């Protein structure tokens, strides 16, 4: 499948935003190792396991403050 230039630019931008989100989580006190991040345009989906409801909410808050991110789908599951 061949992608046009617009799709390639979109993929690059999504990749850059994904790195920014990862770095924001890394700088926080959240255990981010089990968090998967998927960026699509201005939306981010978080999935994986997290150890507390506080950290789940905190991860969503941090990601939502990342420049260029307008919507966060928080699919993180609590792992007791």
C-alpha positions as CSV (number, residue, x, y, z in Angstrom):
1,X,0.0,0.0,0.0
2,X,1.4,3.4,-0.9
3,X,0.8,6.4,1.3
4,X,0.5,9.9,0.1
5,X,2.6,12.7,1.6
6,X,-0.2,13.9,3.9
7,X,-0.5,10.5,5.5
8,X,3.2,10.3,5.9
9,X,3.4,13.7,7.6
10,X,0.5,12.7,9.9
11,X,2.4,9.5,10.9
12,X,5.5,11.6,11.7
13,X,3.5,14.1,13.7
14,X,1.8,11.2,15.6
15,X,5.2,9.7,16.4
16,X,6.5,13.0,17.7
17,X,3.5,13.5,19.9
18,X,3.8,9.9,21.2
19,X,7.4,10.7,22.3
20,X,6.2,13.9,24.0
21,X,3.5,12.0,25.9
22,X,6.0,9.3,26.9
23,X,8.5,11.9,28.1
24,X,5.7,13.7,30.1
25,X,4.8,10.5,31.9
26,X,8.5,9.6,32.4
27,X,9.0,13.0,34.2
28,X,6.1,12.3,36.6
29,X,5.9,10.0,39.6
30,X,3.7,7.5,37.7
31,X,5.0,4.0,37.0
32,X,4.7,4.4,33.2
33,X,6.5,1.2,32.2
34,X,3.2,-0.7,31.7
35,X,1.4,2.1,29.9
36,X,0.9,1.8,26.2
37,X,0.3,5.0,24.2
38,X,-1.4,5.3,20.8
39,X,-1.6,8.7,19.2
40,X,-4.0,9.5,16.4
41,X,-4.1,13.1,15.4
42,X,-5.1,15.1,18.5
43,X,-6.3,12.0,20.5
44,X,-4.3,9.7,22.7
45,X,-5.4,6.2,23.9
46,X,-3.8,5.0,27.1
47,X,-3.9,1.2,27.8
48,X,-2.2,-1.3,30.0
49,X,-2.0,-1.8,33.7
50,X,-1.7,0.8,36.5
51,X,-1.5,0.3,40.3
52,X,-4.0,2.8,41.6
53,X,-6.9,4.9,40.6
54,X,-4.9,8.0,41.6
55,X,-2.2,7.1,39.0
56,X,-4.8,6.4,36.4
57,X,-6.3,9.8,36.8
58,X,-2.9,11.5,37.1
59,X,-1.8,9.8,33.8
60,X,-4.9,11.1,32.0
61,X,-4.3,14.6,33.4
62,X,-0.6,14.7,32.4
63,X,-1.3,13.4,28.9
64,X,-4.2,15.9,28.5
65,X,-1.8,18.8,29.2
66,X,0.6,17.7,26.4
67,X,0.7,20.3,23.6
68,X,-1.4,19.2,20.6
69,X,-3.4,16.7,22.5
70,X,-7.1,17.5,22.8
71,X,-8.7,14.2,23.8
72,X,-7.5,11.3,26.1
73,X,-9.1,7.8,26.0
74,X,-8.1,6.4,29.3
75,X,-8.4,2.6,29.0
76,X,-5.9,1.9,31.8
77,X,-6.9,-1.0,34.0
78,X,-6.2,-1.2,37.7
79,X,-3.7,-4.0,38.6
80,X,-4.0,-4.7,42.4
